[in-house]
Amino acid sequence: MTLLKFSELFLDTALDLALAILCLAFLLTVIRIWRGPTLPDRVLGLDVLTSSAIGFIAVIGIDTGFTLYVDVAIALGLVGFLATISFARFILARGDTERSPVSVTEPVADEIVLGEPETRP
């Protein structure tokens, strides 16, 4: 086996392994976004999802040899950064980071009123 054939085989194996690992990361990130439990967890998951997509684009760009994919990855990185900043400002303005907007929570013991409410003079 020549050095050129070995390097082609090694690159193909490394690209296949990288795509498999990125698929696993993508799947685990989607599960984290789905399960939550809080809104900041979901925003962080979307940021990781953007990073995984940039990794996919980079691996596909290396595999095909097209340099246009680098520009697409840079643009996606910028859009992902702006989306993360926007979500962070939304969470900051909302002020409720402890509860998930999709889950129903039980009332806290302090909120339960037992008997007649006290009247203050």
PyMOL commands that set and color helices and strands:
alter all, ss='L'
color gray80, all
select helices_A, chain A and resi 3-35+39-64+68-94+109-111
alter helices_A, ss='H'
color red, helices_A
deselect
rebuild
show_as cartoon
